[in-house]
């Protein structure tokens, strides 16, 4: 130990041990917090903590190296001088502060997502206003900050009582004595930089064990480096022409016809165009709305009374699945009708304008198109994405304006139109009032409209106007869900009084579920969302039990409207497909899956593929022998979607 930590390195030893100790405490917290989700096994328990220690050692090496280099190179004759003390005291305090702050942040992140830091944590660095306000409204921020500072000071005091500072300042260690420990930490840092990836912590079939095995800081920087993944570099591939040949068969129904373009899925969707209808369409995209919140799907809390009532008067998709776990993933699926792309959602990527979207189909049919959001649409690049694809924007508008190249209109939700606002934006009721206002203007122009509404109230900190429902604001997710339901009811009631109501369809759909966490690679039950089409002319209320993906909803709606149109969509009219062709495409940040009946193929980022049977009653995945045909189909969806986006094949002008 004296070889690795001579007296000059005493404080570094304390620093390392402090980090490893706090990391152990956090890992224990997460382990017991998630105990019910872990299939307990003593060997697995040991491996979780050995793997965790290994990654913690890698993390601390990146902090230890600059400290060790300072201790190595600082002249011996100046040990304990004023400048030496200032640098070391400040560096030690700052280093401990970073660790304590990070561990507090990990706990709040785990509470929300049941994961170590990932893409979301990286993205949140960009949108500091919304995130800081959300934290401030969700937690006692002054108390948390005070706690972080006090704990940091206590840990500095403990180091001082252990004489770590004194031993670091008062010693005669020369360059040679300090060289070995410095090289040791440099070697560990190089090994982790060149040979160790975050994927190496994923040794278990239980996702919770994998997450607990990781180190939060290492996971954060891994996500930062890999937030956009090139499919061909990370996932299983096959001949690209083979993938396109297969994909063409997958995206067309019997009535449709494919265009003879080699690397394209462009096809003609055929309907009885002479009977086409052109009602207004309003999409209510509900933030974090799991199907399990509704009484229709087994919930007993009665927190969605209106949606449950409305579902009996509508077309209800009982077996619909979101493609992802974030709002921008849902937007990608709904607007572009494509499988979840590897890494970042297309909403956040460069060159995502002028894409073939549902907005383009509405445009060709003579509709105006508007995106409504109660917060600042700068968040998550939403305004750039919708504006770049021809949508007018209505939002709270504090942030960046759209670029001059976007020939769209932006309307602000003004202060006098706001009765309640939190970190994420104005309450749903205020957004709906703005929608009615804008719909009335469109109706006066005798122009059909498509309005995409993104709600925000069903989001932490779960605050909403008091006195609307019987659950106090800010107390629980259940309250936010019930207020969301209440706001939709008030919106529909107000809409019924408008001249345009009888000729307006309401599509109500979640962007994603409230939680995607689970034991398995992909927790399938946590992708199950409600989809309702209300006020559809010439259609009686019914339930559609076919397995449906988010990407299928608008192609299905266009079928109900009898529209014939050119399409580059992967989604299909669910009413026209055979039971054997039912499927859902689901994914998270790195896993890409194809679900058919109770079978699911999962593609991973180190060119892995795992085939499972979904045990729906227990929501678990049972490994199965590989099915090569199923694998070929899965690759075809994802490889072609990635290829088309990267090569411009999704653009409008590439017809």
Order of alpha helices (4+ residues) and beta strands (2+ residues): alpha-alpha-alpha-alpha-alpha-alpha-alpha-alpha-alpha-alpha-alpha-alpha-beta-beta-beta-alpha-beta-alpha-alpha-beta-alpha-beta-beta-beta-beta-alpha-beta-alpha-beta-beta-beta-beta-alpha-beta-beta-beta-beta-beta-beta-alpha
